[in-house]
Amino acid sequence: MADNPPVASPTEPIAAGALATAAAAAARALGDIARASNEAAMAAQAEVLRLRVAGTAKINALRYPRALAAQETTASLPEDQRDWEIGLAYARAAEPPLELARIAADIAELADALARSSEPALRPDAVAAAQLAAGTARGAVTLVEINLTAATTDERVAEARRCAEIADQAAAHALASL
């Protein structure tokens, strides 16, 4: 009988980690495409985006568990202060997914540029990276919305949605270039 893989605890940012992995993979692929196409500046940009994803994932891994624990850690506070602290913890937890949406939009736009300028044989790979980035941005919107449930009109939700739209448009533009 095969061993089952360990199940992540509910305090780990499971979806955010998967989205960060996807965004990092897209950025890494774009770096490879750019290097193969002798596009040094675009390769450097792809690496910067990959590093931004890694940093954002680390911050998320710290903030999300704190938000989940806020209910327990604030239990002894007066109700209004407890609500404030819990809201603050979730607002902080919304920041890394919002940043991931921003980065994913940047990755999709770089992918669009590479789909137009890279070696012809690599252009479908750039399109695939754009589509992966767009999916990441859409997934990040959901995480921002969930963390900001008390503030459905919050500008951060609107910004995350705009980032996803930018990423979707870049992916569609890249696809149209094939």
PyMOL commands that set and color helices and strands:
alter all, ss='L'
color gray80, all
select helices_A, chain A and resi 14-36+40-73+79-117+120-147+155-176
alter helices_A, ss='H'
color red, helices_A
deselect
rebuild
show_as cartoon
